[in-house]
Amino acid sequence: EMRVPVVSIVLVASFLTSRVCTHVIAWREARREGPIRDAIESGAAAEYNRYDCIWRRGNDRDVCPDPDVHVYLYTPDQPRRLLDPLEQSDWLRRDYEPTRDNVILIHGYAGGDDILPMTILRDTYLKNGNYNVFLVDWGALCARPCYPAAVANLRPVARCLAGTLTTLRNLGLPIARTTCVGHSLGAHICGIMANYLLFRIHRIIGLDPARPLLRPGLVNRLDSGDADFVEVIHTNAGYYGEIGRIGHVDFCVNGGKVQPFCEDREMYQLCSHVWAVCFMAQSVDDANLIAESCSRRCPSGPRIAARAGEYTTMGQYTPSDARGSFCFTHSDPPYCPKYWNGHGDERCCIPEITTNEEIEENSVKYDNSTKHSKSTRRLNFELDLTRLRHVN
């Protein structure tokens, strides 16, 4: 008869108890957070609880590659292709064009490979024609309404992605021509990934990095030490988005807190947070998004132009030597063809109609000239953001 030492039983019980307690504490803290309370409770069955979410351990016992983390390669010439962990030698042999720059896109809460809003940014890079796009899908680990689990899963996802990036580098991917672009929680994954690499990430662009449950001073979050150059675009600072300086250069869009075209919307905070993606898409298409130097954090009112005289470009083409805080001001929805001489994406427009019924009847089917997207819905606020209202 085999006997298990009492000490072993105690250690296992202690480990399991600590993990459960961690999840319970995270869940309770989350339910007190205004910005994510709805994300946890809305749309969930009455019997829904934290055990319905996927929680990774958050340590080296997590398996990589993770079965719930997928990386797809998109190029202007070829539809998406899964980077199969069992065929690593083929990752850069087909479709990949070595003369193009590379961008790694990481979605946020409730996102996925073919879910708005990151599909807009993916399609924008592909239309540009000068990029290989690697899109990370960790949707199963950040599904609605499991926001606390999504935060807990940031580190294991980043650890596995670090392994993927290391393999790509060994296969010939030039890190000096590779940028990690993450929205909300995805921005933090770009940063945390640096903790598991033996080389430096060249460039990170954080699009309104998530604030709820991301405690100041923690290692597992985006900061300026995570890459040679870290750029951050703030559109909802202090609510869904992080507040204060994060990168080498921080851009405060329209004050960085609430976007003017979102102010009259019921979910104006979420609208402001999500439209960071459209500002980034605009910057890929237009290198002339000029921002003016301003105060140390996102200002408001007359303080926006507190340090007039210094300017830089916001977004994809920001110079790598840019430093400090800059303010970009534009009252119209970014990347909406109506306001940008026909350039842009209809999904970035804010519709004038306000009821779901009217929008359903008048929804514009998106004509994707790159033929890479299954998304046909506009990223309008009252319909698609109600449907995707917890995208973070």
RODO-2510 file (C-alpha; in nm, 4 decimals, decimal comma):
residues 392
     n   res          X          Y          Z
     1     e     0,0000     0,0000     0,0000
     2     m     0,1432     0,3360    -0,1069
     3     r     0,1428     0,6088     0,1563
     4     v     0,1590     0,9771     0,0701
     5     p     0,3655     1,1770     0,3193
     6     v     0,1612     1,4154     0,5282
     7     v     0,3981     1,6978     0,4347
     8     s     0,3196     1,6465     0,0643
     9     i    -0,0526     1,6582     0,1299
    10     v    -0,0142     1,9780     0,3297
    11     l     0,1974     2,1422     0,0581
    12     v    -0,0494     2,0516    -0,2168
    13     a    -0,3430     2,1699    -0,0093
    14     s    -0,1597     2,4918     0,0695
    15     f    -0,0861     2,5527    -0,2999
    16     l    -0,4446     2,4893    -0,4085
    17     t    -0,5791     2,7056    -0,1291
    18     s    -0,3485     2,9928    -0,2220
    19     r    -0,4543     2,9748    -0,5889
    20     v    -0,8244     2,9662    -0,4997
    21     c    -0,7802     3,2526    -0,2535
    22     t    -0,5989     3,4560    -0,5178
    23     h    -0,8839     3,4036    -0,7623
    24     v    -1,1482     3,4824    -0,4997
    25     i    -0,9700     3,8036    -0,3978
    26     a    -0,9320     3,9090    -0,7613
    27     w    -1,2988     3,8390    -0,8231
    28     r    -1,4151     4,0340    -0,5198
    29     e    -1,1877     4,3278    -0,5996
    30     a    -1,3156     4,3307    -0,9552
    31     r    -1,6781     4,3449    -0,8468
    32     r    -1,5992     4,6683    -0,6613
    33     e    -1,4346     4,8302    -0,9640
    34     g    -1,6767     5,0569    -1,1483
    35     p    -1,5137     5,0246    -1,4922
    36     i    -1,5394     4,6458    -1,4998
    37     r    -1,8373     4,5683    -1,2787
    38     d    -2,0661     4,5473    -1,5807
    39     a    -1,8145     4,3332    -1,7657
    40     i    -1,8407     4,0705    -1,4934
    41     e    -2,2144     4,0790    -1,4373
    42     s    -2,3778     4,1748    -1,7670
    43     g    -2,4825     3,8954    -1,9981
    44     a    -2,3990     3,6229    -1,7469
    45     a    -2,6366     3,3531    -1,6382
    46     a    -2,7739     3,3788    -1,2867
    47     e    -2,5579     3,0877    -1,1720
    48     y    -2,2442     3,2297    -1,3330
    49     n    -1,9355     3,2362    -1,1101
    50     r    -1,5579     3,2564    -1,1294
    51     y    -1,5262     2,8820    -1,1857
    52     d    -1,6764     2,9255    -1,5330
    53     c    -1,3617     3,1145    -1,6378
    54     i    -1,0271     2,9774    -1,7541
    55     w    -0,7513     3,0553    -1,5043
    56     r    -0,3914     2,9720    -1,5798
    57     r    -0,1573     2,9073    -1,2850
    58     g     0,0596     3,2065    -1,3643
    59     n     0,3877     3,0241    -1,3065
    60     d     0,6352     2,8047    -1,4924
    61     r     0,4010     2,5068    -1,4672
    62     d     0,1819     2,6567    -1,7393
    63     v     0,2379     2,4735    -2,0666
    64     c     0,3810     2,6543    -2,3692
    65     p     0,2701     2,6683    -2,6395
    66     d    -0,0661     2,7316    -2,4769
    67     p    -0,3547     2,5524    -2,6535
    68     d    -0,5665     2,8656    -2,6104
    69     v    -0,3128     3,1106    -2,7553
    70     h    -0,2848     3,1233    -3,1336
    71     v    -0,0752     3,3382    -3,3652
    72     y    -0,1856     3,4050    -3,7221
    73     l     0,0233     3,5512    -4,0020
    74     y    -0,1466     3,7904    -4,2440
    75     t     0,0213     3,9387    -4,5495
    76     p    -0,1131     4,1647    -4,8259
    77     d    -0,0855     3,8735    -5,0692
    78     q    -0,2190     3,5846    -4,8661
    79     p    -0,5097     3,5233    -4,6236
    80     r    -0,4380     3,4292    -4,2662
    81     r    -0,2218     3,1334    -4,1786
    82     l    -0,1894     2,9753    -3,8359
    83     l     0,1639     2,9433    -3,7046
    84     d     0,1430     2,5754    -3,6184
    85     p     0,3691     2,4896    -3,3210
    86     l     0,4330     2,1503    -3,4841
    87     e     0,5654     2,3116    -3,8028
    88     q     0,7913     2,5868    -3,6715
    89     s     1,0420     2,5519    -3,9540
    90     d     0,7719     2,6643    -4,1994
    91     w     0,6642     2,9768    -4,0110
    92     l     0,8645     3,2169    -4,2291
    93     r     0,8986     3,0038    -4,5409
    94     r     0,5554     3,0714    -4,6904
    95     d     0,3723     3,4020    -4,7310
    96     y     0,6198     3,5936    -4,5162
    97     e     0,7990     3,8711    -4,7039
    98     p     1,1381     3,9579    -4,5456
    99     t     1,1553     4,3020    -4,7089
   100     r     0,8499     4,4228    -4,5169
   101     d     0,8381     4,5525    -4,1606
   102     n     0,6617     4,3377    -3,9024
   103     v     0,3850     4,4183    -3,6584
   104     i     0,2504     4,2002    -3,3777
   105     l    -0,1099     4,2865    -3,2858
   106     i    -0,2506     4,1828    -2,9466
   107     h    -0,6167     4,2399    -2,8658
   108     g    -0,7664     4,3183    -2,5280
   109     y    -1,0504     4,1839    -2,3159
   110     a    -1,3232     3,9904    -2,5031
   111     g    -1,1261     4,0158    -2,8271
   112     g    -1,0120     3,7582    -3,0784
   113     d    -0,8499     3,7003    -3,4139
   114     d    -1,1480     3,8222    -3,6144
   115     i    -1,3285     4,0429    -3,3625
   116     l    -1,3543     4,4206    -3,3655
   117     p    -1,1856     4,6548    -3,3030
   118     m    -0,8425     4,5007    -3,3763
   119     t    -0,9585     4,3776    -3,7177
   120     i    -0,9662     4,7435    -3,8233
   121     l    -0,6004     4,7900    -3,7386
   122     r    -0,5077     4,4587    -3,8979
   123     d    -0,6793     4,5558    -4,2229
   124     t    -0,5195     4,9010    -4,2185
   125     y    -0,1689     4,7561    -4,2023
   126     l    -0,2534     4,5140    -4,4822
   127     k    -0,3939     4,7897    -4,7031
   128     n    -0,0724     4,9821    -4,6507
   129     g     0,1090     4,6916    -4,8124
   130     n     0,4377     4,7301    -4,6277
   131     y     0,3798     4,4976    -4,3318
   132     n     0,3705     4,1349    -4,2297
   133     v     0,1011     4,1185    -3,9616
   134     f     0,1162     3,8654    -3,6777
   135     l    -0,2147     3,8701    -3,4905
   136     v    -0,2289     3,7055    -3,1484
   137     d    -0,5568     3,5416    -3,0474
   138     w    -0,5871     3,4718    -2,6741
   139     g    -0,9660     3,5126    -2,6751
   140     a    -1,0433     3,1955    -2,4792
   141     l    -0,8394     3,3295    -2,1859
   142     c    -1,0057     3,6719    -2,1799
   143     a    -1,3654     3,5867    -2,2638
   144     r    -1,6513     3,7972    -2,1319
   145     p    -1,7417     3,8301    -1,8496
   146     c    -1,4164     3,6905    -1,7057
   147     y    -1,2171     4,0124    -1,6684
   148     p    -1,0388     3,9097    -1,3435
   149     a    -0,9314     3,5853    -1,5105
   150     a    -0,8106     3,7805    -1,8140
   151     v    -0,5884     3,9941    -1,5897
   152     a    -0,4585     3,6843    -1,4105
   153     n    -0,3779     3,5261    -1,7470
   154     l    -0,1651     3,8146    -1,8752
   155     r     0,1635     3,6736    -1,7507
   156     p     0,1216     3,3145    -1,8794
   157     v     0,0068     3,4447    -2,2189
   158     a     0,3059     3,6806    -2,2371
   159     r     0,5429     3,4007    -2,1361
   160     c     0,4220     3,1760    -2,4177
   161     l     0,4334     3,4593    -2,6704
   162     a     0,7923     3,5297    -2,5683
   163     g     0,8735     3,1748    -2,6733
   164     t     0,6986     3,2299    -3,0060
   165     l     0,8865     3,5547    -3,0690
   166     t     1,2170     3,3889    -2,9795
   167     t     1,1496     3,1153    -3,2343
   168     l     1,0592     3,3722    -3,4999
   169     r     1,3813     3,5595    -3,4269
   170     n     1,5831     3,2403    -3,4593
   171     l     1,4146     3,1787    -3,7949
   172     g     1,5223     3,5192    -3,9212
   173     l     1,2597     3,7712    -3,8077
   174     p     1,4445     4,1054    -3,7665
   175     i     1,3561     4,2365    -3,4206
   176     a     1,4812     4,5839    -3,5149
   177     r     1,1992     4,6017    -3,7694
   178     t     0,9280     4,4544    -3,5481
   179     t     0,6701     4,6468    -3,3441
   180     c     0,4310     4,5069    -3,0831
   181     v     0,0996     4,6944    -3,0850
   182     g    -0,1452     4,6100    -2,8071
   183     h    -0,4822     4,7522    -2,7112
   184     s    -0,5860     4,7709    -2,3444
   185     l    -0,4860     4,4411    -2,1782
   186     g    -0,3001     4,3561    -2,4980
   187     a    -0,0711     4,6538    -2,4384
   188     h     0,0365     4,5034    -2,1068
   189     i     0,1061     4,1684    -2,2743
   190     c     0,3503     4,3453    -2,5081
   191     g     0,5272     4,4780    -2,2007
   192     i     0,5194     4,1657    -1,9843
   193     m     0,6574     3,9611    -2,2729
   194     a     0,9846     4,1522    -2,2349
   195     n     1,0360     3,9882    -1,8932
   196     y     1,0782     3,6492    -2,0625
   197     l     1,3057     3,7465    -2,3512
   198     l     1,6856     3,7296    -2,3709
   199     f     1,6857     4,0183    -2,6189
   200     r     1,5249     4,3620    -2,6319
   201     i     1,1971     4,4310    -2,8065
   202     h     1,2586     4,7165    -3,0453
   203     r     0,9286     4,9040    -3,0241
   204     i     0,5991     4,8801    -2,8350
   205     i     0,2890     5,0899    -2,8984
   206     g     0,0301     5,0706    -2,6206
   207     l    -0,3209     5,1790    -2,7162
   208     d    -0,4936     5,3036    -2,3998
   209     p    -0,3366     5,0345    -2,1747
   210     a    -0,5918     4,8864    -1,9356
   211     r    -0,6247     5,0294    -1,5853
   212     p    -0,8764     4,8129    -1,3877
   213     l    -0,7009     4,5636    -1,1568
   214     l    -0,3566     4,6640    -1,2892
   215     r    -0,1897     4,7989    -0,9761
   216     p     0,0714     5,0774    -1,0019
   217     g     0,4303     4,9678    -0,9640
   218     l     0,3750     4,6047    -1,0558
   219     v     0,6260     4,4326    -1,2812
   220     n     0,3524     4,2661    -1,4834
   221     r     0,2397     4,5732    -1,6752
   222     l     0,3653     4,7937    -1,9565
   223     d     0,6335     5,0524    -1,8782
   224     s     0,9173     5,2343    -2,0516
   225     g     1,1717     4,9672    -1,9609
   226     d     1,0066     4,7004    -2,1744
   227     a     1,1508     4,8013    -2,5136
   228     d     1,4020     5,0284    -2,6812
   229     f     1,1090     5,2608    -2,7470
   230     v     0,7662     5,2556    -2,5816
   231     e     0,4882     5,4785    -2,7110
   232     v     0,1487     5,5106    -2,5440
   233     i    -0,1718     5,6653    -2,6791
   234     h    -0,4238     5,7655    -2,4109
   235     t    -0,7920     5,8060    -2,5011
   236     n    -0,9694     5,7133    -2,1752
   237     a    -0,7109     5,7756    -1,9042
   238     g    -0,8374     5,7196    -1,5523
   239     y    -1,1303     5,4924    -1,6327
   240     y    -1,0775     5,1968    -1,8675
   241     g    -0,7327     5,3271    -1,9593
   242     e    -0,4224     5,3790    -1,7466
   243     i    -0,3437     5,7267    -1,6186
   244     g    -0,0085     5,9041    -1,6004
   245     r     0,3186     5,8612    -1,7876
   246     i     0,3916     5,5064    -1,9019
   247     g     0,6199     5,5146    -2,2048
   248     h     0,9124     5,7108    -2,3386
   249     v     0,6480     5,9223    -2,5073
   250     d     0,2799     5,9483    -2,4133
   251     f     0,0111     6,1015    -2,6333
   252     c    -0,3025     6,2472    -2,4767
   253     v    -0,5755     6,2547    -2,7407
   254     n    -0,8283     6,5336    -2,6842
   255     g    -0,7175     6,5542    -2,3224
   256     g    -0,6762     6,1763    -2,3030
   257     k    -0,9894     6,1057    -2,0995
   258     v    -1,3188     6,1349    -2,2902
   259     q    -1,3325     6,1762    -2,6663
   260     p    -1,5584     6,4601    -2,7885
   261     f    -1,7373     6,2421    -3,0438
   262     c    -1,8248     5,9974    -2,7634
   263     e    -1,9583     6,2494    -2,5099
   264     d    -2,3265     6,2132    -2,6002
   265     r    -2,3167     5,8340    -2,6072
   266     e    -2,4514     5,6184    -2,3272
   267     m    -2,1244     5,4260    -2,3021
   268     y    -1,8982     5,7249    -2,3576
   269     q    -1,6140     5,5797    -2,1485
   270     l    -1,6023     5,2575    -2,3483
   271     c    -1,6378     5,4487    -2,6734
   272     s    -1,3363     5,6610    -2,5798
   273     h    -1,1349     5,3536    -2,4835
   274     v    -1,2057     5,1521    -2,7975
   275     w    -1,1484     5,4367    -3,0425
   276     a    -0,7778     5,4374    -2,9544
   277     v    -0,7556     5,1651    -3,2187
   278     c    -0,9021     5,3976    -3,4824
   279     f    -0,6557     5,6740    -3,3924
   280     m    -0,3761     5,4237    -3,4441
   281     a    -0,5252     5,3109    -3,7758
   282     q    -0,5402     5,6743    -3,8833
   283     s    -0,1717     5,7144    -3,8041
   284     v    -0,0786     5,4168    -4,0237
   285     d    -0,2635     5,5758    -4,3151
   286     d    -0,1598     5,9355    -4,2423
   287     a     0,1868     6,0284    -4,1189
   288     n     0,0771     6,3836    -4,0357
   289     l    -0,0960     6,3416    -3,7001
   290     i     0,0988     6,6215    -3,5344
   291     a     0,0872     6,6523    -3,1560
   292     e     0,2075     6,9385    -2,9381
   293     s     0,4148     6,9034    -2,6234
   294     c     0,2090     6,9436    -2,3063
   295     s     0,2238     6,8775    -1,9312
   296     r     0,3563     6,5636    -1,7613
   297     r     0,0233     6,3809    -1,7724
   298     c    -0,2955     6,4105    -1,9735
   299     p    -0,4206     6,7658    -1,9072
   300     s    -0,7581     6,9260    -1,9608
   301     g    -0,8868     7,2654    -2,0621
   302     p    -0,6373     7,5475    -2,1086
   303     r    -0,3430     7,3365    -1,9867
   304     i    -0,3439     7,1314    -2,3078
   305     a    -0,0991     7,3704    -2,4773
   306     a     0,1061     7,4410    -2,1675
   307     r     0,4386     7,3871    -2,3482
   308     a     0,3697     7,5224    -2,6938
   309     g     0,6462     7,5055    -2,9500
   310     e     0,7510     7,1386    -2,9485
   311     y     0,5842     6,8980    -3,1911
   312     t     0,6053     6,5347    -3,2968
   313     t     0,4103     6,2791    -3,4991
   314     m     0,1691     6,0477    -3,3170
   315     g     0,1311     5,6768    -3,3861
   316     q     0,3064     5,4510    -3,6315
   317     y     0,5609     5,7090    -3,7445
   318     t     0,6581     5,8626    -3,4115
   319     p     1,0363     5,9225    -3,4089
   320     s     1,2148     5,6836    -3,1741
   321     d     1,3911     5,9737    -3,0036
   322     a     1,0631     6,1414    -2,8987
   323     r     1,0343     6,1924    -2,5233
   324     g     0,7734     6,3361    -2,2886
   325     s     0,3992     6,4030    -2,3087
   326     f     0,2256     6,5356    -2,6179
   327     c    -0,1323     6,6369    -2,6851
   328     f    -0,3188     6,5643    -3,0063
   329     t    -0,6467     6,7460    -3,0661
   330     h    -0,9105     6,6588    -3,3249
   331     s    -1,2829     6,6620    -3,2518
   332     d    -1,3968     6,4276    -3,5325
   333     p    -1,3909     6,0463    -3,5205
   334     p    -1,0519     5,9212    -3,6422
   335     y    -1,0187     5,7175    -3,9581
   336     c    -1,3804     5,7850    -4,0557
   337     p    -1,3924     5,8546    -4,4322
   338     k    -1,6475     6,1319    -4,3811
   339     y    -1,3915     6,3463    -4,1991
   340     w    -1,0659     6,2386    -4,3649
   341     n    -1,1182     6,3076    -4,7354
   342     g    -1,2593     5,9643    -4,8058
   343     h    -0,9717     5,7792    -4,6408
   344     g    -1,0395     5,5385    -4,3605
   345     d    -1,2765     5,2666    -4,2529
   346     e    -1,6540     5,2979    -4,2112
   347     r    -1,6299     5,0915    -3,8944
   348     c    -1,4553     5,3843    -3,7250
   349     c    -1,7474     5,6212    -3,7877
   350     i    -1,9936     5,7255    -3,5181
   351     p    -2,3468     5,6944    -3,6618
   352     e    -2,5946     5,9759    -3,6152
   353     i    -2,8797     5,7324    -3,5560
   354     t    -2,9145     5,6171    -3,1986
   355     t    -3,1468     5,3177    -3,1744
   356     n    -3,0374     4,9630    -3,2264
   357     e    -3,3330     4,8994    -3,4576
   358     e    -3,2413     5,1860    -3,6891
   359     i    -2,8774     5,0851    -3,6964
   360     e    -2,9649     4,7223    -3,7688
   361     e    -3,1662     4,8363    -4,0710
   362     n    -2,9069     5,0820    -4,1970
   363     s    -2,5861     4,8992    -4,1096
   364     v    -2,3295     4,9439    -4,3821
   365     k    -2,1587     4,6307    -4,5044
   366     y    -1,7858     4,6810    -4,5009
   367     d    -1,6170     4,6219    -4,8351
   368     n    -1,2821     4,4757    -4,7406
   369     s    -1,0594     4,5302    -5,0403
   370     t    -0,7816     4,3221    -4,8841
   371     k    -1,0151     4,0199    -4,8585
   372     h    -0,8692     3,9236    -4,5230
   373     s    -1,1622     4,0046    -4,2958
   374     k    -1,4810     3,8191    -4,2144
   375     s    -1,6087     4,1231    -4,0257
   376     t    -1,8896     4,2967    -4,2123
   377     r    -2,0239     4,5107    -3,9314
   378     r    -1,9482     4,8746    -3,8790
   379     l    -1,7788     4,9619    -3,5547
   380     n    -2,0696     5,1919    -3,4766
   381     f    -2,1293     5,2707    -3,1157
   382     e    -2,4891     5,1838    -3,0378
   383     l    -2,4945     4,8498    -3,2218
   384     d    -2,1510     4,6928    -3,2357
   385     l    -2,0256     4,8293    -2,9053
   386     t    -2,3443     4,7113    -2,7392
   387     r    -2,2793     4,3750    -2,8948
   388     l    -1,9120     4,4035    -2,7996
   389     r    -1,9685     4,6350    -2,5051
   390     h    -1,7094     4,4670    -2,2884
   391     v    -1,4218     4,4773    -2,5329
   392     n    -1,1339     4,6106    -2,3247
***
